[in-house]
């Protein structure tokens, strides 16, 4: 017996907590929907009183959002640009340094080439006829630079037979000098090739860095132009709109920015949100009243079924009204536009959630009328019995509409 009581107490505590949580959830959404709707209506009214050329609210809100997005983009660009420009300058300086180093190498190579040519001129007398003529032609040539001439001279000297009447020391000296310059010029070629490859790599990096920095500057310029166009198009209204829009950035509702996002919704969508929340709230109220009276057994599945039926009934009423089959409209908007009154729809939605079975009977009756059937079928025979449980004892439920 004691265990059964403890289980009932625990189940009742959990169910009561869930009911309170659903109360809070639906009340917050009803509040958010109506708060946003009232704020939009007040804003639109003040905007219409400014002047005849004022922009509509939705366009103005879109402009404020676009302005905020452009400002965020510009802030990101301002953070990226210094790094991109520094990388550009760094690569440009590296290219200059590499070019200077290559220029020094070429100057050094030219000086060594001139010394080699001067020394090779003394070797002419030791060569035979053909090599003698070839070397003299190379030394007298004007169509090549010193390094190319010295390289050609080395080829001639390496292949040329030396006179047999030279002493061994003299012969060895000539061979050593030719080998020295040949090795030295090979090192120059390797260094030049390596430095040219390095220079080409840094030139590509410099070009990429310059393109990146230029692209960022172009994007920033385009954003600035777009911002100026927005400010010029909306003139003084953008300042007031920005202030009003940013004032909605509150952290007191659903973690922040909820009202700021909801104010961009069309009023019909806000009405739908309020309708669903009001239907759910009505269902929770009906359930809690029955739970408090303890006339029938209650459970969590029944609670969720009740809430689901309440929301479904509220949506049906919303669609019913939107289709013009239930007069819940008010004048508003531009010209002769007519929109659903959120107050009336929310009230009827609450009643529909509170008295879901009565609402479904009304919808079923209208459906039978639409499809040409004057009688409302009730194969289960329980509509009246269930409807009687939605109100207090002795009360007569009144169907909405």
C-alpha positions in Angstrom: 0.0 0.0 0.0 2.8 2.4 1.0 4.7 1.6 -2.3 1.6 2.3 -4.3 1.1 5.6 -2.6 4.7 6.6 -3.2 4.4 5.7 -6.9 1.2 7.7 -7.2 2.9 10.6 -5.4 5.9 10.5 -7.6 3.8 10.2 -10.8 1.6 13.1 -9.7 4.7 15.3 -8.9 6.2 14.6 -12.3 2.9 15.3 -14.1 2.3 18.5 -12.1 5.9 19.7 -13.0 5.3 18.9 -16.7 2.0 20.9 -16.6 3.7 23.9 -15.1 6.5 23.7 -17.7 4.0 23.6 -20.5 2.2 26.5 -19.0 5.4 28.5 -19.0 6.4 27.4 -22.5 3.1 28.3 -24.1 2.7 31.6 -22.1 6.2 32.7 -23.3 5.3 32.0 -26.9 2.0 33.9 -26.6 3.8 36.8 -25.0 6.5 36.8 -27.7 4.0 36.7 -30.5 1.8 39.5 -29.2 4.8 41.6 -28.0 6.3 41.4 -31.5 2.9 42.0 -33.2 2.3 45.1 -31.0 5.8 46.4 -31.6 5.5 46.0 -35.4 2.1 47.7 -35.3 3.5 50.7 -33.3 6.5 50.9 -35.5 4.5 50.8 -38.7 2.2 53.5 -37.4 5.1 55.8 -36.5 6.7 55.1 -39.8 3.6 56.1 -41.7 3.4 59.4 -39.8 6.9 60.5 -40.7 6.2 61.6 -44.3 4.5 60.4 -47.5 7.8 59.1 -48.9 8.6 56.8 -46.0 9.4 53.2 -46.8 7.4 50.2 -45.6 8.4 48.4 -42.5 9.5 45.1 -44.0 11.8 46.9 -46.5 13.2 49.0 -43.7 13.9 46.0 -41.5 15.6 44.2 -44.4 17.7 47.3 -45.0 18.8 47.3 -41.3 19.6 43.6 -41.4 21.6 44.1 -44.7 23.4 47.1 -43.1 24.3 45.0 -40.1 25.6 42.2 -42.3 27.7 44.6 -44.3 29.1 46.1 -41.1 30.0 42.6 -39.9 31.7 41.9 -43.2 33.6 45.1 -43.1 34.8 44.4 -39.6 36.0 41.0 -40.8 37.8 42.7 -43.7 39.3 45.2 -41.4 40.7 42.3 -39.3 42.0 40.5 -42.4 43.4 43.4 -44.4 46.4 44.3 -42.2 47.7 40.7 -42.3 47.1 40.5 -46.1 48.9 43.9 -46.7 51.8 42.9 -44.4 52.1 39.6 -46.3 52.1 41.6 -49.6 54.8 43.9 -48.4 56.9 41.0 -47.0 56.8 39.1 -50.3 57.7 42.3 -52.2 60.6 42.9 -49.9 61.7 39.3 -50.3 61.6 39.6 -54.1 63.7 42.8 -53.9 66.2 41.0 -51.7 66.3 38.0 -54.0 66.9 40.2 -57.0 69.6 42.1 -55.2 71.3 38.8 -54.3 71.1 37.6 -57.9 72.4 40.9 -59.2 75.4 40.5 -56.8 76.0 37.0 -58.0 76.0 38.1 -61.6 78.4 40.9 -60.9 80.7 38.6 -59.1 80.5 36.1 -61.9 81.2 38.8 -64.5 84.3 39.9 -62.6 85.6 36.3 -62.4 84.7 35.8 -66.1 86.8 38.9 -67.0 89.8 37.5 -65.0 89.4 34.1 -66.6 89.3 35.7 -70.1 92.4 37.7 -69.4 94.1 34.5 -68.2 92.9 32.5 -71.2 94.4 35.1 -73.5 97.8 34.0 -72.3 97.0 30.4 -73.3 96.6 31.2 -77.0 100.3 30.7 -77.8 100.2 27.1 -76.5 97.4 26.0 -78.8 97.7 24.5 -82.2 96.2 26.0 -85.4 92.5 25.1 -85.1 92.2 25.6 -81.3 94.3 28.7 -81.7 91.9 30.2 -84.1 88.8 29.2 -82.1 90.1 30.7 -78.9 91.1 34.0 -80.6 87.7 34.2 -82.2 86.0 33.6 -78.8 88.1 36.3 -77.1 87.5 38.8 -79.9 83.7 38.2 -80.0 81.3 40.9 -79.1 78.0 39.1 -79.3 78.2 37.4 -75.9 78.7 38.4 -72.3 81.9 37.7 -70.4 80.5 34.6 -68.7 79.3 33.0 -72.0 82.7 33.8 -73.7 84.6 32.4 -70.8 82.5 29.2 -70.8 83.1 28.7 -74.5 86.8 29.3 -74.0 86.9 26.6 -71.3 85.3 24.1 -73.7 87.9 24.8 -76.3 90.8 24.6 -73.8 89.5 21.4 -72.2 89.4 19.6 -75.6 92.6 21.2 -77.1 95.8 19.1 -77.1 98.6 21.0 -75.4 102.1 21.2 -77.0 104.4 18.4 -76.0 107.3 20.8 -75.6 105.8 22.3 -72.4 107.3 21.4 -69.1 105.4 19.2 -66.7 104.9 22.1 -64.3 103.7 24.4 -67.0 101.3 21.8 -68.4 99.9 21.0 -64.9 99.4 24.7 -64.2 97.4 25.1 -67.4 95.3 22.0 -66.6 94.7 23.2 -63.0 93.6 26.7 -64.1 91.2 25.3 -66.7 89.8 22.9 -64.1 89.5 25.6 -61.5 87.5 27.9 -63.8 85.4 25.0 -65.1 84.4 24.1 -61.5 83.9 27.7 -60.5 81.6 28.4 -63.5 79.6 25.2 -62.8 79.0 26.5 -59.2 77.9 29.8 -60.6 75.4 28.0 -62.9 74.0 26.0 -60.0 73.7 29.0 -57.7 72.1 31.1 -60.5 69.5 28.3 -61.3 68.7 27.9 -57.6 68.4 31.7 -57.0 66.2 32.1 -60.2 63.9 29.3 -59.0 63.7 30.9 -55.5 63.1 34.3 -57.0 60.3 32.9 -59.3 58.7 31.2 -56.3 58.7 34.4 -54.3 57.4 36.4 -57.3 54.4 34.1 -57.5 53.8 34.4 -53.7 54.1 38.2 -54.1 51.6 38.1 -56.9 49.2 36.0 -54.9 49.6 38.2 -51.8 49.0 41.3 -53.9 45.9 39.7 -55.5 44.5 38.7 -52.1 45.0 42.2 -50.6 43.5 43.8 -53.7 40.5 41.4 -53.6 39.9 42.3 -49.9 40.2 46.0 -50.6 37.8 45.6 -53.6 35.3 43.7 -51.4 35.5 46.4 -48.7 35.0 49.1 -51.2 32.0 47.4 -52.6 30.6 47.0 -49.1 31.2 50.7 -48.4 29.4 51.6 -51.6 26.4 49.4 -50.7 26.3 50.8 -47.2 26.2 54.4 -48.6 23.5 53.3 -51.1 21.4 52.0 -48.2 21.9 55.2 -46.1 21.1 57.4 -49.1 18.0 55.4 -50.1 16.5 55.3 -46.6 17.9 58.7 -45.4 17.0 59.5 -41.8 14.7 56.5 -41.4 17.6 54.1 -41.3 18.9 55.7 -38.1 15.7 55.4 -36.2 15.1 51.9 -37.6 18.5 50.8 -36.5 17.9 52.0 -33.0 14.5 50.4 -32.7 15.7 47.1 -34.2 18.8 46.9 -32.0 16.6 47.7 -28.9 15.0 44.3 -29.5 18.3 42.5 -28.9 17.4 41.3 -25.5 18.8 38.4 -23.5 15.7 38.0 -21.3 13.7 35.9 -23.8 14.8 32.5 -25.0 18.5 33.2 -24.8 18.5 36.5 -26.7 17.6 37.9 -30.1 14.2 36.1 -30.3 12.1 39.3 -30.6 14.6 40.7 -33.0 14.2 37.7 -35.3 10.5 37.5 -34.8 9.9 41.2 -35.8 11.0 40.3 -39.3 8.2 37.7 -39.6 5.0 38.7 -41.5 2.1 39.4 -39.2 0.2 36.4 -40.5 3.0 34.2 -39.4 3.0 35.8 -36.0 -0.7 35.2 -35.8 -0.1 31.5 -36.6 2.5 31.3 -33.8 0.2 32.9 -31.3 -2.7 30.7 -32.5 -0.7 27.5 -31.9 0.6 28.7 -28.5 -2.9 29.7 -27.4 -4.4 26.4 -28.5 -1.7 24.5 -26.5 -2.2 26.8 -23.5 -6.0 26.2 -23.6 -5.4 22.4 -23.7 -3.0 22.6 -20.7 -5.6 24.7 -18.8 -8.3 22.2 -19.5 -6.1 19.3 -18.5 -5.0 21.0 -15.3 -8.5 21.7 -14.3 -9.5 18.1 -14.7 -6.3 17.0 -13.0 -7.1 19.3 -10.0 -10.6 17.9 -9.7 -9.3 14.3 -9.8 -12.5 13.2 -11.4 -10.8 11.1 -13.9 -7.4 9.3 -14.0 -4.7 11.4 -15.5 -1.4 10.5 -17.2 1.5 12.0 -19.1 0.3 10.4 -22.5 -3.1 11.9 -22.0 -1.5 15.3 -21.4 0.4 15.2 -24.6 -2.6 13.9 -26.5 -4.6 16.7 -25.1 -2.0 19.3 -26.0 -1.7 17.9 -29.5 -5.4 18.0 -30.0 -5.6 21.6 -28.7 -2.9 22.7 -31.1 -4.5 20.9 -34.0 -7.9 22.5 -33.2 -6.2 25.9 -33.0 -4.6 25.4 -36.4 -7.9 24.3 -37.9 -9.5 27.5 -36.6 -6.7 29.5 -38.1 -7.1 27.8 -41.5 -10.9 28.1 -41.1 -10.6 31.8 -40.6 -8.0 32.3 -43.3 -10.3 30.6 -45.7 -13.0 33.2 -44.9 -15.4 30.7 -43.4 -15.1 32.2 -39.9 -15.3 36.0 -39.6 -12.2 36.8 -37.5 -10.6 39.6 -39.6 -9.8 43.2 -39.2 -8.8 46.0 -41.5 -5.1 46.7 -41.8 -2.1 46.7 -44.0 -1.9 48.7 -47.2 -4.9 50.0 -49.0 -7.9 47.8 -48.6 -6.0 44.7 -47.3 -7.7 42.7 -44.6 -5.8 40.5 -42.2 -6.7 38.1 -39.4 -7.2 39.7 -36.0 -4.6 38.0 -33.8 -6.5 38.9 -30.7 -9.8 37.3 -31.9 -8.0 34.3 -33.5 -5.9 33.7 -30.3 -9.0 33.9 -28.1 -10.9 31.4 -30.3 -7.7 29.2 -30.5 -7.6 29.2 -26.7 -11.2 28.2 -26.5 -10.5 25.5 -29.2 -7.7 24.1 -27.1 -9.8 24.3 -23.9 -12.8 22.8 -25.6 -11.2 20.7 -28.3 -14.0 18.3 -28.8 -16.5 21.1 -29.3 -14.2 22.7 -31.8 -13.8 19.5 -33.7 -17.6 19.1 -33.7 -17.9 22.6 -35.2 -15.3 21.8 -37.8 -16.9 18.5 -38.6 -20.3 20.2 -39.0 -18.8 22.7 -41.5 -17.0 19.9 -43.3 -20.3 18.0 -43.6 -21.9 21.1 -45.0 -19.1 21.6 -47.5 -19.3 18.1 -48.8 -23.0 18.1 -49.0 -23.8 16.0 -46.0 -26.2 17.7 -43.5 -25.7 15.1 -40.8 -22.6 15.0 -38.6 -21.5 11.4 -38.3 -20.4 10.2 -34.9 -19.6 6.5 -35.4 -18.0 6.3 -32.0 -20.8 7.9 -30.2 -18.5 9.6 -27.8 -18.3 13.2 -28.9 -21.0 14.4 -26.4 -19.5 12.4 -23.6 -16.0 13.7 -24.2 -17.2 17.3 -24.7 -18.9 17.1 -21.3 -15.6 16.5 -19.6 -14.0 19.7 -20.9 -16.0 22.0 -18.7 -16.9 22.1 -15.0 -19.8 20.1 -13.7 -23.1 21.7 -14.6 -21.6 23.9 -17.3 -22.9 23.9 -20.8 -20.0 24.1 -23.3 -20.4 26.6 -26.1 -18.8 25.9 -29.4 -16.6 28.7 -30.8 -18.0 30.6 -33.7 
